[in-house]
Amino acid sequence: MDAGLVRDAQAGDVTSLGVLLARHRPAMYAVALSLLGRPADAEDAVQEAALIAVRRIGDLRDQAAAGPWLKAVTRNVCRAQLRRPVPVPAELPPLPDTRPGPEEELDRLALGDWVWQAVGQLSPALREVVLLRHFTGVTRYDEIAAICGLPVGTVRSRLHQARAKLTEALAATAEAAHDDHAGQRAARRAEAEQFFAEVRAGRGERAFREFYAPAVESFWPTGKRRRGVESLVEVMDRDLSEGVRQFVTGVVAAPGVLVWEAEAVNPPEDPEHCPPTIVWMHAVSGGRLSRLRIFHQRERTFAGVLAS
C-alpha cells in the first residue's frame, strides 16, 4: 500500500503524500517521544520531519520502505534537537543523491507551488522565520534571531507555531489551485541579479531608488538603524570603492517577504574585508522594499531543508 502512495507522491500527487504522512504520523511521534521525552518537543520534531519528507520524497528509492524512512528522518531531527544548546539543522538519512537540487526536485514533482501556497498563508512574522530556517542557508536559531531582531526563544516559539500552521495549511491547500511559484521565483531572481549588476557597474543609486521605498528602514549587524535610500547608497558605494563585489547566490520570496543571499568577493589585497555570505532580508510593501535587515554570515552550515 505504501509503495503505491510513494509512487503517486513522487509523480506529483500531493494527496497521496498527505495520506502517507498521516498514516505514519503515530509511528513518527512514538519515535520522537521516546528520544525527546516531552510531548511538545516530540510534536515539534514530527512537524519538522514531515516538512523534510515533503522536500525529500523523491529521494526514497525503496517505495515500500516509507515507514522506516520517515522514522529515520524523525530520529535525525530529534538527534539534532538533542545536540543543543547550539541548534543545528537535522541531517537526513544517508541516501544516494544523484537527482537535481532540492528546489528543482520540488518543481519536477509539481509540489513546489503547493508548498509555497501554504507558506503564503502564514502570518508575516511566522513567514520570516520559516523562510530563513527552511529555504535559505541561514538555519541556526541564533542567526535567525540576529536577522529578525528577536530573542532566540522567540524564534523557537515562532518556528513551532509556524510548523504546526504549515502542516495544517499543506493539508488544506493540497487540492486548491496554486500560483506559479517557479515563474515568480525566476522573476525575483532576475530582479536581484539586475540590482547587483547595476551596483557593480557603479549605478547603485539608480538601482536602490528603483527597488526601495524612499523612506526604507535598514538594520545593520552593528546594531545601527538607518532610514532612507541615501544611507544604503552610501554604504554600498563605500564597499564598491574598497573593491568589494556582491553576486546573487539565492533568492526566496513569499507575500510580503523577500530574501537575497549574496556572495561577497573581496579584493585580493584585503581578502577578509567582508564575510563570505551576506543575507538581505526585506519586507515588501506596495511593490517596494520597505525594510531591510542585513546579516553577515561567516560560515555556511546547511543549504536549507526544503529548498536552496
C-alpha positions as a Markdown table, in Angstrom:
| # | Residue | x | y | z |
|---|---|---|---|---|
| 1 | Met | 0.0 | 0.0 | 0.0 |
| 2 | Asp | 2.8 | 2.4 | 0.9 |
| 3 | Ala | 4.6 | 1.7 | -2.4 |
| 4 | Gly | 1.6 | 2.9 | -4.4 |
| 5 | Leu | 1.3 | 6.1 | -2.3 |
| 6 | Val | 5.0 | 6.8 | -2.6 |
| 7 | Arg | 4.9 | 6.2 | -6.3 |
| 8 | Asp | 2.0 | 8.6 | -6.8 |
| 9 | Ala | 3.6 | 11.2 | -4.5 |
| 10 | Gln | 6.8 | 11.0 | -6.5 |
| 11 | Ala | 4.8 | 11.6 | -9.6 |
| 12 | Gly | 3.3 | 14.8 | -8.1 |
| 13 | Asp | 0.1 | 13.6 | -6.4 |
| 14 | Val | 0.1 | 15.7 | -3.3 |
| 15 | Thr | -3.0 | 14.0 | -1.9 |
| 16 | Ser | -1.1 | 10.7 | -1.8 |
| 17 | Leu | 1.8 | 12.4 | 0.0 |
| 18 | Gly | -0.6 | 13.7 | 2.6 |
| 19 | Val | -2.2 | 10.3 | 3.2 |
| 20 | Leu | 1.3 | 8.8 | 3.5 |
| 21 | Leu | 2.3 | 11.3 | 6.2 |
| 22 | Ala | -1.0 | 10.9 | 8.1 |
| 23 | Arg | -0.6 | 7.1 | 8.1 |
| 24 | His | 2.9 | 7.1 | 9.6 |
| 25 | Arg | 2.5 | 10.1 | 11.9 |
| 26 | Pro | 1.7 | 8.0 | 15.0 |
| 27 | Ala | 4.9 | 5.9 | 14.5 |
| 28 | Met | 6.9 | 9.1 | 13.9 |
| 29 | Tyr | 5.5 | 10.6 | 17.1 |
| 30 | Ala | 6.4 | 7.5 | 19.1 |
| 31 | Val | 10.0 | 7.7 | 17.9 |
| 32 | Ala | 10.2 | 11.4 | 18.8 |
| 33 | Leu | 8.6 | 10.9 | 22.2 |
| 34 | Ser | 11.0 | 8.1 | 23.1 |
| 35 | Leu | 14.0 | 10.2 | 22.2 |
| 36 | Leu | 12.9 | 13.6 | 23.5 |
| 37 | Gly | 10.6 | 12.7 | 26.4 |
| 38 | Arg | 8.4 | 15.9 | 26.2 |
| 39 | Pro | 5.2 | 15.7 | 24.1 |
| 40 | Ala | 5.7 | 19.3 | 22.9 |
| 41 | Asp | 9.2 | 18.6 | 21.7 |
| 42 | Ala | 8.1 | 15.4 | 20.1 |
| 43 | Glu | 5.3 | 17.2 | 18.3 |
| 44 | Asp | 7.7 | 19.9 | 17.0 |
| 45 | Ala | 10.1 | 17.2 | 15.7 |
| 46 | Val | 7.3 | 15.4 | 13.9 |
| 47 | Gln | 6.2 | 18.6 | 12.2 |
| 48 | Glu | 9.8 | 19.3 | 11.1 |
| 49 | Ala | 10.3 | 15.7 | 9.9 |
| 50 | Ala | 7.1 | 16.0 | 7.8 |
| 51 | Leu | 8.3 | 19.1 | 6.1 |
| 52 | Ile | 11.6 | 17.4 | 5.3 |
| 53 | Ala | 9.7 | 14.5 | 3.9 |
| 54 | Val | 7.8 | 16.9 | 1.6 |
| 55 | Arg | 11.1 | 18.1 | 0.2 |
| 56 | Arg | 12.8 | 14.7 | 0.0 |
| 57 | Ile | 10.2 | 12.2 | -1.0 |
| 58 | Gly | 11.8 | 12.0 | -4.4 |
| 59 | Asp | 15.0 | 10.5 | -2.8 |
| 60 | Leu | 13.2 | 7.4 | -1.5 |
| 61 | Arg | 14.3 | 4.6 | -3.8 |
| 62 | Asp | 12.6 | 1.7 | -2.0 |
| 63 | Gln | 9.0 | 2.8 | -2.3 |
| 64 | Ala | 7.9 | 0.1 | 0.1 |
| 65 | Ala | 10.2 | 1.4 | 2.8 |
| 66 | Ala | 8.4 | 4.7 | 3.5 |
| 67 | Gly | 7.7 | 3.8 | 7.2 |
| 68 | Pro | 11.3 | 3.1 | 8.1 |
| 69 | Trp | 12.5 | 6.1 | 6.1 |
| 70 | Leu | 10.0 | 8.5 | 7.8 |
| 71 | Lys | 11.1 | 7.2 | 11.2 |
| 72 | Ala | 14.7 | 7.7 | 10.3 |
| 73 | Val | 14.0 | 11.3 | 9.3 |
| 74 | Thr | 12.3 | 11.8 | 12.6 |
| 75 | Arg | 15.1 | 10.2 | 14.5 |
| 76 | Asn | 17.7 | 12.5 | 12.9 |
| 77 | Val | 15.5 | 15.6 | 13.7 |
| 78 | Cys | 15.4 | 14.5 | 17.3 |
| 79 | Arg | 19.2 | 14.0 | 17.5 |
| 80 | Ala | 19.7 | 17.4 | 16.1 |
| 81 | Gln | 17.4 | 18.8 | 18.9 |
| 82 | Leu | 19.4 | 16.9 | 21.5 |
| 83 | Arg | 22.7 | 18.4 | 20.2 |
| 84 | Arg | 21.6 | 21.8 | 21.5 |
| 85 | Pro | 22.3 | 24.4 | 23.1 |
| 86 | Val | 23.8 | 25.4 | 19.7 |
| 87 | Pro | 21.0 | 24.3 | 17.4 |
| 88 | Val | 21.9 | 22.7 | 14.1 |
| 89 | Pro | 19.5 | 21.5 | 11.4 |
| 90 | Ala | 18.6 | 17.8 | 11.2 |
| 91 | Glu | 20.7 | 15.6 | 9.0 |
| 92 | Leu | 18.7 | 13.4 | 6.6 |
| 93 | Pro | 19.1 | 9.6 | 6.4 |
| 94 | Pro | 22.1 | 8.7 | 4.2 |
| 95 | Leu | 20.5 | 8.3 | 0.8 |
| 96 | Pro | 22.2 | 8.4 | -2.6 |
| 97 | Asp | 21.5 | 11.8 | -4.1 |
| 98 | Thr | 22.0 | 11.9 | -7.9 |
| 99 | Arg | 18.9 | 14.0 | -8.6 |
| 100 | Pro | 18.6 | 17.7 | -9.2 |
| 101 | Gly | 18.8 | 20.2 | -6.4 |
| 102 | Pro | 16.0 | 20.5 | -3.8 |
| 103 | Glu | 14.0 | 23.2 | -5.4 |
| 104 | Glu | 14.3 | 21.7 | -8.9 |
| 105 | Glu | 13.1 | 18.4 | -7.4 |
| 106 | Leu | 10.1 | 20.1 | -5.9 |
| 107 | Asp | 9.2 | 21.7 | -9.2 |
| 108 | Arg | 9.6 | 18.5 | -11.1 |
| 109 | Leu | 7.2 | 16.8 | -8.7 |
| 110 | Ala | 4.7 | 19.6 | -9.0 |
| 111 | Leu | 4.9 | 20.1 | -5.3 |
| 112 | Gly | 6.7 | 23.5 | -5.2 |
| 113 | Asp | 3.6 | 25.6 | -5.8 |
| 114 | Trp | 1.7 | 23.6 | -3.2 |
| 115 | Val | 4.3 | 24.2 | -0.5 |
| 116 | Trp | 4.7 | 27.9 | -1.3 |
| 117 | Gln | 0.9 | 28.4 | -1.4 |
| 118 | Ala | 0.9 | 27.1 | 2.2 |
| 119 | Val | 3.8 | 29.3 | 3.2 |
| 120 | Gly | 1.9 | 32.3 | 1.9 |
| 121 | Gln | -0.9 | 31.6 | 4.4 |
| 122 | Leu | 1.3 | 32.1 | 7.4 |
| 123 | Ser | 1.4 | 35.5 | 9.2 |
| 124 | Pro | 4.3 | 37.8 | 8.2 |
| 125 | Ala | 6.1 | 37.2 | 11.5 |
| 126 | Leu | 5.9 | 33.4 | 11.1 |
| 127 | Arg | 6.7 | 33.5 | 7.4 |
| 128 | Glu | 10.0 | 35.3 | 8.0 |
| 129 | Val | 11.4 | 32.7 | 10.4 |
| 130 | Val | 10.1 | 29.8 | 8.2 |
| 131 | Leu | 11.7 | 31.3 | 5.0 |
| 132 | Leu | 15.1 | 31.6 | 6.8 |
| 133 | Arg | 15.1 | 28.3 | 8.5 |
| 134 | His | 13.8 | 26.1 | 5.7 |
| 135 | Phe | 14.5 | 27.9 | 2.5 |
| 136 | Thr | 17.9 | 29.6 | 2.9 |
| 137 | Gly | 21.4 | 28.8 | 4.2 |
| 138 | Val | 20.5 | 30.6 | 7.4 |
| 139 | Thr | 19.4 | 27.7 | 9.6 |
| 140 | Arg | 20.9 | 28.3 | 13.1 |
| 141 | Tyr | 18.5 | 29.8 | 15.6 |
| 142 | Asp | 20.9 | 32.4 | 16.8 |
| 143 | Glu | 21.5 | 33.6 | 13.2 |
| 144 | Ile | 17.7 | 33.8 | 12.5 |
| 145 | Ala | 17.4 | 35.7 | 15.8 |
| 146 | Ala | 20.1 | 38.2 | 14.8 |
| 147 | Ile | 18.5 | 38.8 | 11.4 |
| 148 | Cys | 14.9 | 39.2 | 12.7 |
| 149 | Gly | 16.0 | 41.2 | 15.8 |
| 150 | Leu | 14.4 | 38.7 | 18.1 |
| 151 | Pro | 15.4 | 36.6 | 21.2 |
| 152 | Val | 16.4 | 33.0 | 20.4 |
| 153 | Gly | 13.5 | 31.8 | 22.5 |
| 154 | Thr | 11.0 | 33.8 | 20.4 |
| 155 | Val | 12.5 | 32.3 | 17.2 |
| 156 | Arg | 12.0 | 28.8 | 18.6 |
| 157 | Ser | 8.4 | 29.6 | 19.6 |
| 158 | Arg | 7.6 | 31.1 | 16.2 |
| 159 | Leu | 9.0 | 28.2 | 14.4 |
| 160 | His | 7.0 | 25.8 | 16.5 |
| 161 | Gln | 3.8 | 27.8 | 15.7 |
| 162 | Ala | 4.7 | 28.1 | 12.0 |
| 163 | Arg | 5.4 | 24.3 | 11.6 |
| 164 | Ala | 2.0 | 23.5 | 13.1 |
| 165 | Lys | 0.2 | 26.0 | 10.9 |
| 166 | Leu | 2.2 | 25.0 | 7.8 |
| 167 | Thr | 1.3 | 21.3 | 8.3 |
| 168 | Glu | -2.4 | 22.3 | 8.5 |
| 169 | Ala | -2.1 | 24.6 | 5.5 |
| 170 | Leu | -0.4 | 21.9 | 3.4 |
| 171 | Ala | -3.3 | 19.6 | 4.0 |
| 172 | Ala | -5.9 | 22.4 | 3.4 |
| 173 | Thr | -4.3 | 23.6 | 0.1 |
| 174 | Ala | -3.4 | 20.3 | -1.4 |
| 175 | Glu | -6.3 | 20.3 | -3.8 |
| 176 | Ala | -6.5 | 24.0 | -4.3 |
| 177 | Ala | -5.4 | 25.9 | -7.4 |
| 178 | His | -1.8 | 27.3 | -6.9 |
| 179 | Asp | 0.1 | 30.2 | -8.2 |
| 180 | Asp | 3.1 | 29.6 | -10.5 |
| 181 | His | 5.8 | 30.0 | -7.8 |
| 182 | Ala | 8.6 | 28.8 | -10.1 |
| 183 | Gly | 7.8 | 31.6 | -12.5 |
| 184 | Gln | 7.6 | 34.2 | -9.7 |
| 185 | Arg | 10.9 | 33.0 | -8.2 |
| 186 | Ala | 12.6 | 33.3 | -11.6 |
| 187 | Ala | 11.4 | 36.8 | -11.9 |
| 188 | Arg | 12.6 | 37.7 | -8.4 |
| 189 | Arg | 15.9 | 36.2 | -9.1 |
| 190 | Ala | 16.3 | 38.1 | -12.3 |
| 191 | Glu | 15.5 | 41.4 | -10.4 |
| 192 | Ala | 18.1 | 40.6 | -7.8 |
| 193 | Glu | 20.7 | 39.9 | -10.4 |
| 194 | Gln | 19.8 | 43.1 | -12.2 |
| 195 | Phe | 20.1 | 45.0 | -8.9 |
| 196 | Phe | 23.6 | 43.7 | -8.1 |
| 197 | Ala | 24.8 | 44.1 | -11.7 |
| 198 | Glu | 23.8 | 47.8 | -11.6 |
| 199 | Val | 25.6 | 48.3 | -8.3 |
| 200 | Arg | 28.8 | 46.6 | -9.6 |
| 201 | Ala | 28.6 | 48.9 | -12.6 |
| 202 | Gly | 28.6 | 51.9 | -10.4 |
| 203 | Arg | 24.9 | 52.7 | -10.8 |
| 204 | Gly | 23.9 | 51.8 | -7.2 |
| 205 | Glu | 21.9 | 54.9 | -6.6 |
| 206 | Arg | 19.7 | 54.3 | -9.5 |
| 207 | Ala | 19.2 | 50.6 | -8.5 |
| 208 | Phe | 18.3 | 51.5 | -4.9 |
| 209 | Arg | 15.8 | 54.1 | -6.0 |
| 210 | Glu | 14.2 | 51.7 | -8.4 |
| 211 | Phe | 13.7 | 48.8 | -5.9 |
| 212 | Tyr | 13.5 | 50.5 | -2.5 |
| 213 | Ala | 10.9 | 52.8 | -0.9 |
| 214 | Pro | 12.3 | 56.3 | -0.3 |
| 215 | Ala | 11.9 | 56.0 | 3.5 |
| 216 | Val | 13.2 | 52.4 | 3.7 |
| 217 | Glu | 14.4 | 51.4 | 7.2 |
| 218 | Ser | 17.6 | 49.4 | 7.3 |
| 219 | Phe | 19.1 | 47.5 | 10.3 |
| 220 | Trp | 22.8 | 46.6 | 10.3 |
| 221 | Pro | 24.9 | 43.9 | 12.1 |
| 222 | Thr | 26.5 | 46.7 | 14.2 |
| 223 | Gly | 23.1 | 47.5 | 15.7 |
| 224 | Lys | 22.8 | 50.7 | 13.8 |
| 225 | Arg | 19.4 | 51.6 | 12.3 |
| 226 | Arg | 19.2 | 53.9 | 9.3 |
| 227 | Arg | 16.3 | 55.4 | 7.3 |
| 228 | Gly | 16.2 | 56.4 | 3.7 |
| 229 | Val | 17.7 | 55.2 | 0.4 |
| 230 | Glu | 20.6 | 57.6 | 0.7 |
| 231 | Ser | 22.2 | 55.7 | 3.6 |
| 232 | Leu | 22.1 | 52.5 | 1.6 |
| 233 | Val | 23.7 | 54.1 | -1.4 |
| 234 | Glu | 26.4 | 55.5 | 0.8 |
| 235 | Val | 27.3 | 52.1 | 2.4 |
| 236 | Met | 27.2 | 50.3 | -1.0 |
| 237 | Asp | 29.3 | 52.9 | -2.7 |
| 238 | Arg | 31.9 | 52.7 | 0.1 |
| 239 | Asp | 32.1 | 48.9 | -0.3 |
| 240 | Leu | 32.4 | 49.2 | -4.0 |
| 241 | Ser | 35.2 | 51.8 | -3.7 |
| 242 | Glu | 37.1 | 49.4 | -1.5 |
| 243 | Gly | 36.9 | 46.6 | -4.1 |
| 244 | Val | 34.0 | 44.5 | -2.7 |
| 245 | Arg | 31.6 | 43.0 | -5.2 |
| 246 | Gln | 28.4 | 41.0 | -4.4 |
| 247 | Phe | 26.8 | 38.3 | -6.6 |
| 248 | Val | 23.4 | 36.6 | -6.1 |
| 249 | Thr | 23.5 | 33.1 | -4.8 |
| 250 | Gly | 19.9 | 32.6 | -3.7 |
| 251 | Val | 16.5 | 34.3 | -3.7 |
| 252 | Val | 13.4 | 33.3 | -1.8 |
| 253 | Ala | 10.1 | 35.2 | -1.8 |
| 254 | Ala | 6.7 | 34.9 | -0.2 |
| 255 | Pro | 4.0 | 37.5 | 0.2 |
| 256 | Gly | 5.5 | 40.5 | 2.0 |
| 257 | Val | 9.0 | 38.9 | 2.4 |
| 258 | Leu | 12.0 | 38.8 | 0.0 |
| 259 | Val | 15.4 | 37.4 | 0.9 |
| 260 | Trp | 18.5 | 37.8 | -1.2 |
| 261 | Glu | 21.6 | 35.7 | -0.4 |
| 262 | Ala | 24.8 | 37.1 | -1.9 |
| 263 | Glu | 28.4 | 36.1 | -2.1 |
| 264 | Ala | 30.9 | 38.8 | -1.3 |
| 265 | Val | 34.0 | 38.8 | -3.4 |
| 266 | Asn | 36.8 | 40.8 | -1.6 |
| 267 | Pro | 39.8 | 42.5 | -3.2 |
| 268 | Pro | 43.0 | 40.4 | -3.3 |
| 269 | Glu | 44.8 | 42.8 | -1.0 |
| 270 | Asp | 42.0 | 42.6 | 1.6 |
| 271 | Pro | 40.5 | 39.0 | 1.5 |
| 272 | Glu | 38.9 | 39.3 | 4.9 |
| 273 | His | 37.1 | 42.6 | 4.2 |
| 274 | Cys | 33.6 | 41.1 | 4.2 |
| 275 | Pro | 32.3 | 37.8 | 5.4 |
| 276 | Pro | 31.7 | 35.4 | 2.5 |
| 277 | Thr | 27.8 | 35.5 | 2.6 |
| 278 | Ile | 25.6 | 38.5 | 3.1 |
| 279 | Val | 21.8 | 38.0 | 3.7 |
| 280 | Trp | 19.4 | 40.8 | 2.7 |
| 281 | Met | 16.0 | 40.2 | 4.3 |
| 282 | His | 13.3 | 42.6 | 3.1 |
| 283 | Ala | 9.8 | 43.5 | 4.0 |
| 284 | Val | 7.8 | 44.3 | 0.9 |
| 285 | Ser | 5.0 | 46.9 | 0.9 |
| 286 | Gly | 3.2 | 48.3 | -2.1 |
| 287 | Gly | 5.6 | 46.6 | -4.5 |
| 288 | Arg | 8.6 | 48.4 | -3.0 |
| 289 | Leu | 11.2 | 47.2 | -0.5 |
| 290 | Ser | 10.3 | 49.0 | 2.7 |
| 291 | Arg | 12.5 | 47.4 | 5.3 |
| 292 | Leu | 15.9 | 45.8 | 5.1 |
| 293 | Arg | 17.9 | 43.7 | 7.6 |
| 294 | Ile | 21.5 | 42.9 | 6.7 |
| 295 | Phe | 23.2 | 39.9 | 8.1 |
| 296 | His | 26.8 | 38.8 | 7.6 |
| 297 | Gln | 27.1 | 35.0 | 7.7 |
| 298 | Arg | 30.7 | 34.0 | 8.3 |
| 299 | Glu | 30.2 | 30.3 | 7.6 |
| 300 | Arg | 27.7 | 28.4 | 5.5 |
| 301 | Thr | 26.4 | 25.5 | 7.5 |
| 302 | Phe | 23.5 | 24.0 | 5.7 |
| 303 | Ala | 21.6 | 24.7 | 2.5 |
| 304 | Gly | 18.1 | 24.7 | 3.9 |
| 305 | Val | 15.9 | 21.7 | 4.5 |
| 306 | Leu | 13.3 | 22.5 | 1.9 |
| 307 | Ala | 14.9 | 24.5 | -0.8 |
| 308 | Ser | 18.1 | 26.4 | -1.6 |
